[in-house]
Amino acid sequence: MFIRTYEDIGILDKEYHSGRKTKKSLIYRLNRRTKEAIDSIEKHFSGSPSLILDLGAADGLMPGMIKNMYPSALCIGVESSKELIETNTDRRITLLHGNANNLTMDSNTVDIVLAAAVIEHMPDPEKFLREAKRALKPHGLIILTSPVPFREKAATMVGHLRDEQHCNEIIYLLISF
């Protein structure tokens, strides 16, 4: 029996980065997820965030767009794909190579933790959430998005997305501590 691990589920590459700049379906998904994140920050976080942590930051395009809205915030992304980190050209953000289940951040330091379309790739979502919460300041905000399973399957069937690589089917969750 083959057991999938964190290291081989949903890890993306330079082709994904290129698609997010040229392929309508990926551009749409990036823009929609970024808008959902910004709308959630505006609605559920009081004040201006000083540190935003994006788990599964890919090529850094989303934290860069969020930085446009919050120019004084430090935007840090954690990404497991070194190949994607190398595609980042936005020097206003920091992308770190790492594992979202084992962050190197101190506890209680982050205002907002963002994980857009990441949790469904995690074999142990509870461990992922515990680690995100550990890094979060009191009264911080965790924003998780996850694609609608039916739409993902349909998009895969018509060739907009690669083969299915999700461990879990989670639709949308917003947690405030």
C-alpha positions in Angstrom: 0.0 0.0 0.0 1.3 3.4 -1.0 1.0 6.1 1.7 1.2 9.7 0.5 3.2 12.1 2.6 3.2 15.8 3.0 6.2 16.0 0.8 4.4 14.5 -2.3 0.9 16.0 -2.1 0.1 19.1 -3.9 3.7 20.3 -4.3 3.7 22.6 -7.3 6.5 23.7 -9.6 7.6 26.4 -12.1 4.8 25.3 -14.5 2.3 26.3 -11.9 3.9 29.7 -11.5 3.9 30.3 -15.3 0.2 29.3 -15.4 -0.7 31.8 -12.7 0.5 34.5 -15.0 -1.0 33.2 -18.3 -3.8 30.7 -17.7 -7.2 32.2 -17.2 -8.4 29.6 -14.7 -5.3 30.0 -12.5 -5.4 33.8 -12.7 -9.0 33.7 -11.7 -8.3 31.4 -8.7 -5.4 33.5 -7.5 -7.4 36.7 -7.7 -10.5 35.2 -6.1 -8.6 33.6 -3.2 -6.7 36.9 -2.6 -9.9 38.9 -2.6 -11.4 36.4 -0.1 -8.4 36.8 2.1 -8.4 40.6 2.0 -12.2 40.7 2.6 -11.8 38.4 5.6 -9.0 40.6 7.0 -11.1 43.7 6.6 -14.2 42.1 8.2 -12.6 40.1 11.0 -9.3 41.8 12.0 -9.4 45.1 13.9 -6.6 47.5 13.2 -3.7 47.1 10.8 -1.8 43.8 10.8 1.9 44.0 11.4 2.8 40.4 10.5 1.0 38.2 7.9 2.1 34.6 7.4 1.1 32.8 4.3 1.4 29.0 4.6 1.8 27.4 1.2 2.7 30.7 -0.4 3.8 29.1 -3.7 5.5 31.8 -5.8 4.6 34.6 -3.5 2.0 36.2 -5.8 -0.7 36.2 -3.2 1.4 37.7 -0.4 2.6 40.3 -2.8 -1.0 41.3 -3.6 -1.8 41.4 0.1 1.2 43.6 0.7 -0.3 46.1 -1.7 -3.2 46.4 0.6 -1.2 46.5 3.8 2.1 48.1 2.9 3.4 48.5 6.5 2.8 44.8 7.3 5.6 42.3 7.1 4.5 39.5 4.8 6.2 36.2 5.1 5.4 33.0 3.1 6.3 29.5 3.9 6.6 27.2 0.9 7.8 23.6 0.6 8.8 23.9 -3.1 12.3 25.5 -3.5 11.5 25.7 -7.2 8.5 27.9 -6.6 10.4 30.1 -4.1 13.0 30.7 -6.8 10.3 32.2 -9.1 9.5 35.0 -6.6 10.7 38.4 -7.8 8.8 40.5 -5.2 11.4 41.7 -2.7 8.8 43.3 -0.5 7.9 39.8 0.8 10.0 37.0 2.3 9.5 33.4 1.2 11.0 30.8 3.4 11.5 27.1 2.6 9.8 25.1 5.2 7.0 22.8 6.3 3.7 24.3 7.5 3.4 21.5 10.0 6.6 22.5 11.7 7.1 26.3 11.6 10.3 28.0 12.8 8.3 31.0 14.0 8.1 31.9 17.6 4.7 31.4 19.4 2.2 34.2 19.6 4.0 36.4 16.9 1.7 36.5 13.9 -1.4 38.6 13.4 -2.8 36.8 10.5 -2.2 33.2 9.3 -3.4 32.6 5.7 -3.6 29.2 4.1 -5.3 29.4 0.7 -6.1 26.0 -0.8 -3.6 24.2 1.4 -5.4 22.4 4.2 -7.0 19.9 1.8 -3.5 18.8 0.8 -2.5 18.1 4.4 -2.6 14.4 5.6 -3.0 15.7 9.2 -5.1 18.9 9.1 -5.4 19.0 12.9 -1.6 19.1 13.3 -1.5 21.9 10.6 -4.1 23.9 12.5 -2.4 23.4 15.9 0.9 24.7 14.4 -0.9 27.7 12.8 -2.6 28.6 16.1 0.7 28.3 18.0 2.2 31.0 15.8 -0.8 33.2 16.1 -1.1 36.2 18.5 -4.1 36.3 20.9 -7.0 37.8 18.9 -5.2 36.9 15.7 -7.0 35.6 12.6 -6.5 32.3 10.7 -8.0 32.3 7.2 -8.3 29.0 5.5 -9.8 28.5 2.0 -10.4 25.2 0.3 -11.8 24.6 -3.2 -15.3 23.1 -3.5 -14.7 19.4 -4.3 -17.3 19.2 -7.1 -15.8 22.2 -8.9 -12.3 20.9 -8.5 -13.3 17.5 -10.0 -15.1 19.2 -12.9 -12.1 21.6 -13.5 -9.8 18.5 -13.5 -12.0 16.6 -15.9 -12.1 19.4 -18.5 -8.3 19.9 -18.2 -8.1 23.2 -16.3 -6.3 21.5 -13.4 -3.9 18.6 -12.9 -5.0 15.3 -11.5 -6.5 15.4 -8.1 -4.0 15.6 -5.2 -6.2 16.4 -2.2 -6.2 14.4 1.0 -9.3 16.0 2.4 -12.4 17.8 1.2 -12.9 21.0 3.2 -14.9 23.8 1.7 -14.3 27.0 3.7 -13.4 27.8 7.3 -12.6 31.0 9.2 -11.3 30.8 12.7 -10.6 33.7 15.1 -8.9 33.1 18.4 
